[in-house]
Amino acid sequence: MKLVISVSQQTAYLLDGLEVILECAVSTALNGVGCEKGSNQTPLGKHLVRAKIGQDEPLNAVFKGRRPTGEIYTPALGQAYPNRDWILTRILWLSGTEKGKNRLGSVDTMQRYIYIHGTPDTEPMGIALSHGCIRMRNSDLVKLFDLIAVGTPVVIEA
């Protein structure tokens, strides 16, 4: 298995060999692509799933610091905290594998806390709006989460 994220198409493709077994719309960074810490950009290149977080949590479970808060996202909660960057349902924490490009030093994907995570259903997909992470619909994320393992290769392409 391999997950390919196309920034230009704002789409994720889960491949088993050459067969696409899951295709989902995503939302990458509003600030475009880049690997530098503090850039709020989506990093390019070869990565792997370093950790899967949130197994068995309900849809719309809210995470902060990679831990469930006990909250379930609702539009009312969203209105109460309008500036919060919502991380919902599941987290796939990415780690870069290319030294100097997306691993170690000032370009380390894992140290930048770059995830594939759920987002409120009101957030558009197919449009780059995130703070660097890759956002997905919660239902798509649960499907993906259940299909892949820790260590699954992830390629983020421009």
Secondary structure by P-SEA (a helix, b strand, c coil): cbbbbbccccbbbbbccccccbbbbbccccccccccccccbbbbccccccccccccccccbbbcccccccccccaaaaaacccccccccccbbbbbccccccccccccccccccccccccccccccccccccbbbccaaaaaaaaaacccccbbbbcc
